[in-house]
Amino acid sequence: MADAGDVLSGEADDHFHDECGVFGIFGRQDAAAIVTLGLHALQHRGQEAAGIVSYDGSQFHVERHVGLIGDTFTKQSVLDRLPENLHRWRLVRGLAVLAVDTRKLFFHPGFSLITILVALAGHVNLSLVVYVLAIALGLEVHVLDCLVLVPPVILIMTLPISIAGWGVRETAMVTAFAFVGVSHDSALVLSILFGIITMLTALPGGVVFLLAGGRKMEQEELAAEEAEGR
């Protein structure tokens, strides 16, 4: 028979250790997929390992792995062993692609350098576009002003609170260029012109995407991912 002290000790130890994060869903067919996203949001609570237990109505499915959610549960070999309502989610597959690209960015110096150079070139190009527009409007701004002020404006535009950054860009542009003496009305016109030109230059890419068959391209990418997983 077990000693009473051992039993009491076992009951006292029956709890989560190391401030583990727990996420649970019930009553939904896509529960496993939502749990995966929930664990990703709780990643700061357990970066060493994670596990998912799902029930499909007849049996339990268990997956436990060491490492980050983006590096383990988004691998095709892992998703194939979980219920289909998890690995069929496009968002979950997107996390897998994001994890691969992130590893390339941080662990391959050559890839990182190219990414940084392309990003810098893009920001410089957009800053020069704003500078040319400002000169055309007769605004007294220096090219260095645009190189310093435009990148933060572009960063603020990425906030998912408007359509294509409209409104957010105008507010940020008016606020930023006020520091170099540009009036609110002039900065607003500058921002609108910048938005129109950005939209017009992006249209050819959209036309090419439509003519090439965007859905067909997506299906080909999914087929390639499945082939790699096998």
ABEGO torsion letter per residue (X at the ends): XBBAAAAAAAAAABBBBGGBBBBBBBGBAAAAAAAAAAAAAAAAABAABBBBBBBAGABBBBBBBBEBAAAAAABAAAAAABBAAAAABAAAAAAAAAAAAAAAAAABAAAAAAAAAAAAAAAAAAAAAAAAAAAAAGBBBBAAAAAAAAAAAAAAAABBABBGGBGAAAAAAAAAAAAAGBBAAAAAAAAAAAAAAAAAAAAAAAAAAAAAGAAAAAAAAAAAAAAAAX
